[in-house]
Amino acid sequence: MRHVIGSVADFPERQAVPVRVSGREIVVVRFNERLYAVRNTCPHQSQRFTPAQVRGALETTGCVGEIELGESEPVIVCPWHTWEFRLRDGRCARDASKRVKTYRVDVEGDDVVLEI
């Protein structure tokens, strides 16, 4: 099912915005003008992501021991234990057995449409 959940302006860049759709709590994030949606429950210990930090994943720079925040792989960071989950596919950076449910998000005109 497809649900209009707001306009693009309702989802500020790099902020986790909670929405409730068909009885589900979902977090929608805009990162570099692309929209992502994940279930609002961290699979590590079943706590809510909100309020969550959204940023680029840590990446190596090519120099030994040097890392930086990247821009190509956005992650949502659980506020309780700082576990990171990729917004693209829900996979956890710390434990490959953990994954958060992702949802398809489309923009139609100015409407943000979430598919459940």
N, C-alpha and C positions, 0 to 999 in steps of 0.2 A: 504494500500500500504506500502511496505517495502522500506526503503531508507538507503543506506550506507552513513553515515555522517562523517566518518573518522576512524582513528585507536584509540585503547585504549590510546596510548601515547598522543593523541590530547586533552585528558580530564584529566588535572592534579587533583590530590586528593583535595577535598573540595573547588573546584573553580566552579563558575557558568559560563559555556561557552555557549554563545548564538549561535544558528544556525538558518538558514532559510530553511524550507522544505515545499514544495508545498504552498508557499505564507504565511506560518505561522512562527511566531517568537517563538522559543522554547529554553529553557535553559536546558542544559545537565549537570549533576553533577555526579562526581564519589565520593562516600563516603564509606570508608572501602572496597575498591575494587569492590563495587557494583555500577551500573549505574542507574540513575533516569533521567526522563525528564518531564518537566512541561511547560505549556504555559508561555511565557515571559510577562505576564500581571498580576499584583496583582489585585484581584477582589475587594479589598477594595475601591480604587479610580482610577483604571485603569492605573496605572503607571507601567513602566517596572521594573522587578526585578534587572536587571543588571545596575550597579554593585551591587551584593548582597553578603551578608555574608552567609556562609553555615557552620552549626555546629550541634552538637547534641542538642536535645531538653532539656529543663530544667527538672530535676528530683529531687524528694525529696530523702534525704539520710536516712530517718528514724528518724532523730533528729528534734525536733520541730524548725521551722524557718530556717532550713538548706537546701540549694539546691545546685546542681552541674550540670554541663553540662554532659549529658549522651552520650553514644556511640551507643545505640541500635535504636534510633529514629531520623534520620537526618531531619533537617528542613532548609528551605531557608527563609531568613529574608529580608523582603522588606526594601530597603534603605531609603524609604521616611517616613514611619511611624512605622517601626520596627515590623510589624505584622509578625508572624511566620506561615509557612505552611509546613505540613509534606510532605516530598518528596515521601513517600510510597503511599499515597492516596490523597494528595492535600488538606486535611482538615486543616482549620485554628484553631490554638490553642486559639485564643482570641474570635472568633465569629463563632459558629458552623454553621451558615447560609452561611458562605463564604467558597468557595472551588475553588482551581485552577485546571484546566484541567491537567491530567497526561497522559503520553504516555508510551507504552511498549518499552523497550530498551533491545536488545539482543547483545551478543558478539559471533561472528562467526569467529573463528581463531583469527585474530587481528582486524577484522573489527567491528565497532560499527554500529548496524542496528536499525533504529528507525521505528516503525510502526505507521502510521497515519490512 
